[in-house]
Amino acid sequence: MSRVPQGASRRLLLAGALAAVSAAVTGCSSGEASTSGGSPRLRIGYFAFPSGDLLVKNRKLLEKELPDYSITWIKFDSGAAVNQAFLGKSLDIAALGSSPFARGISGGSPIPYKVAWVLDVAGENEALVARKGSGVSSVAGLKGKTVATPFASTSHYSLLAALRTAGLRSSDVKLVDLQPQAILAAWQRGDIDAAYVWLPTLDELRTTGTQLTSSKEIGAAGRPTLDLAVVSDDLIARDPQAISAWRTAEARALRLLKDDPDGSVAAVAAELGISATDAKAQLRQGVFLTPEQVASADWLGTDRSPGKLLAYVTDTARFLADQQQIDAAPSEDVVREAFYLKGLPDALK
């Protein structure tokens, strides 16, 4: 796998940013970010992936908190595309994996955003699966095989960690950069031997594949990955109350996942266009924190005392640097500056 120098990579990301999201955010240029026909505007990026985000969207929890706002939900396929959109100033808030976030805050020109919430912790909802007939029954058996994953994603990070644990280098396999739907097509054609990806594509691969490891196992071994939520520096400066309202909506969604499982299943099924049975099975594979856990020392922490997520992100960046995925890892102080924890406890009331 070739590696583009980080500065050049940033320029390429910026050049492709508007193209990556133009269809979804037509009319949402940076100059129009704050208002829409006189109403404040929020542009929120999300994944078609079981989480509290889908409940906030489906039940219009944020619209209830901010009735005078124009709120646009924009679907993304990967964290790399989310990073592109933030570089193009096309988003205010978005879901983003911990690995692409670590990439985004690295280098001399970090992306102008900060982590403000934890959506979920990766569990069995992200995994490495080998295609039946490939002859692969272990991670070590991937040597010389073709493995697909969306580059710059949490799955990519976990795949690199799995290979390293098995004594393999990334150069020992043929890594292919594919988005989830492209992975499924390549799998069905027999073009790839294995893939590390997330739901719902993951479940489709499992029907004709053998799971080798999961993000739950890799996290338990010391390299956890998470789905975070980030907010733009511009939104922090101009409308911190909107961030507070959004956190309140996300906190309510996490409580609904625990307190109203049937309603949560129905909302996820509606958003993903799948059956209630499939939605229930997918939700069971994720690890969802309570709002109090999100703000605890084990995860985000508080403005005065950041939690363990600070160390997780710092370690992720160091690992990516060791794997030559980024030029250099940011210091812990730089990572700390990319956390927005002000007012976090207020969302839990």
FENLINRA-V51975 format. One record per residue. N is the residue number from 0. RES is the residue in one small letter. PHI is phi as a letter, one per 30 degrees, with the letter a starting at -180 (NA if undefined). Layout:
BEGIN
[[N;RES;PHI] [N;RES;PHI]]
END
This chain:
BEGIN
[[0;m;NA] [1;s;d] [2;r;b] [3;v;d] [4;p;e] [5;q;d] [6;g;d] [7;a;d] [8;s;d] [9;r;d] [10;r;d] [11;l;d] [12;l;d] [13;l;d] [14;a;d] [15;g;c] [16;a;d] [17;l;d] [18;a;d] [19;a;d] [20;v;b] [21;s;d] [22;a;d] [23;a;d] [24;v;b] [25;t;e] [26;g;i] [27;c;c] [28;s;d] [29;s;d] [30;g;d] [31;e;c] [32;a;d] [33;s;d] [34;t;b] [35;s;b] [36;g;i] [37;g;j] [38;s;c] [39;p;d] [40;r;c] [41;l;b] [42;r;c] [43;i;c] [44;g;c] [45;y;b] [46;f;c] [47;a;d] [48;f;b] [49;p;e] [50;s;a] [51;g;d] [52;d;e] [53;l;d] [54;l;d] [55;v;e] [56;k;d] [57;n;d] [58;r;c] [59;k;h] [60;l;d] [61;l;d] [62;e;d] [63;k;d] [64;e;d] [65;l;b] [66;p;d] [67;d;c] [68;y;c] [69;s;c] [70;i;c] [71;t;c] [72;w;c] [73;i;b] [74;k;d] [75;f;b] [76;d;c] [77;s;a] [78;g;d] [79;a;d] [80;a;d] [81;v;d] [82;n;d] [83;q;e] [84;a;d] [85;f;d] [86;l;d] [87;g;d] [88;k;h] [89;s;c] [90;l;b] [91;d;c] [92;i;b] [93;a;a] [94;a;d] [95;l;a] [96;g;d] [97;s;d] [98;s;d] [99;p;d] [100;f;d] [101;a;d] [102;r;d] [103;g;d] [104;i;c] [105;s;c] [106;g;i] [107;g;d] [108;s;b] [109;p;d] [110;i;d] [111;p;d] [112;y;b] [113;k;b] [114;v;d] [115;a;b] [116;w;a] [117;v;c] [118;l;d] [119;d;a] [120;v;c] [121;a;d] [122;g;b] [123;e;d] [124;n;d] [125;e;b] [126;a;a] [127;l;c] [128;v;b] [129;a;c] [130;r;d] [131;k;d] [132;g;j] [133;s;d] [134;g;i] [135;v;c] [136;s;b] [137;s;a] [138;v;d] [139;a;d] [140;g;d] [141;l;d] [142;k;e] [143;g;i] [144;k;c] [145;t;c] [146;v;b] [147;a;c] [148;t;a] [149;p;d] [150;f;d] [151;a;i] [152;s;c] [153;t;d] [154;s;d] [155;h;d] [156;y;e] [157;s;d] [158;l;d] [159;l;d] [160;a;d] [161;a;d] [162;l;d] [163;r;d] [164;t;d] [165;a;d] [166;g;i] [167;l;c] [168;r;c] [169;s;d] [170;s;d] [171;d;d] [172;v;b] [173;k;c] [174;l;d] [175;v;b] [176;d;d] [177;l;b] [178;q;d] [179;p;e] [180;q;d] [181;a;d] [182;i;d] [183;l;d] [184;a;d] [185;a;d] [186;w;d] [187;q;d] [188;r;d] [189;g;i] [190;d;d] [191;i;b] [192;d;c] [193;a;a] [194;a;a] [195;y;c] [196;v;a] [197;w;c] [198;l;d] [199;p;d] [200;t;e] [201;l;e] [202;d;d] [203;e;d] [204;l;d] [205;r;d] [206;t;d] [207;t;b] [208;g;b] [209;t;c] [210;q;d] [211;l;c] [212;t;a] [213;s;b] [214;s;d] [215;k;d] [216;e;d] [217;i;d] [218;g;d] [219;a;d] [220;a;d] [221;g;j] [222;r;b] [223;p;d] [224;t;b] [225;l;b] [226;d;c] [227;l;c] [228;a;b] [229;v;c] [230;v;b] [231;s;d] [232;d;d] [233;d;d] [234;l;d] [235;i;e] [236;a;d] [237;r;c] [238;d;a] [239;p;d] [240;q;d] [241;a;d] [242;i;d] [243;s;d] [244;a;d] [245;w;d] [246;r;d] [247;t;d] [248;a;d] [249;e;d] [250;a;d] [251;r;d] [252;a;d] [253;l;d] [254;r;d] [255;l;d] [256;l;e] [257;k;d] [258;d;c] [259;d;b] [260;p;d] [261;d;d] [262;g;d] [263;s;d] [264;v;e] [265;a;d] [266;a;d] [267;v;d] [268;a;d] [269;a;d] [270;e;d] [271;l;c] [272;g;i] [273;i;b] [274;s;d] [275;a;d] [276;t;d] [277;d;d] [278;a;d] [279;k;d] [280;a;d] [281;q;d] [282;l;d] [283;r;d] [284;q;d] [285;g;c] [286;v;c] [287;f;c] [288;l;d] [289;t;d] [290;p;e] [291;e;d] [292;q;d] [293;v;e] [294;a;c] [295;s;d] [296;a;d] [297;d;d] [298;w;b] [299;l;d] [300;g;i] [301;t;b] [302;d;d] [303;r;d] [304;s;b] [305;p;e] [306;g;d] [307;k;d] [308;l;e] [309;l;e] [310;a;d] [311;y;d] [312;v;d] [313;t;d] [314;d;d] [315;t;d] [316;a;d] [317;r;d] [318;f;d] [319;l;d] [320;a;d] [321;d;d] [322;q;d] [323;q;i] [324;q;d] [325;i;b] [326;d;d] [327;a;a] [328;a;d] [329;p;d] [330;s;d] [331;e;d] [332;d;d] [333;v;d] [334;v;d] [335;r;e] [336;e;d] [337;a;c] [338;f;c] [339;y;c] [340;l;c] [341;k;d] [342;g;i] [343;l;e] [344;p;e] [345;d;d] [346;a;d] [347;l;c] [348;k;d]]
END
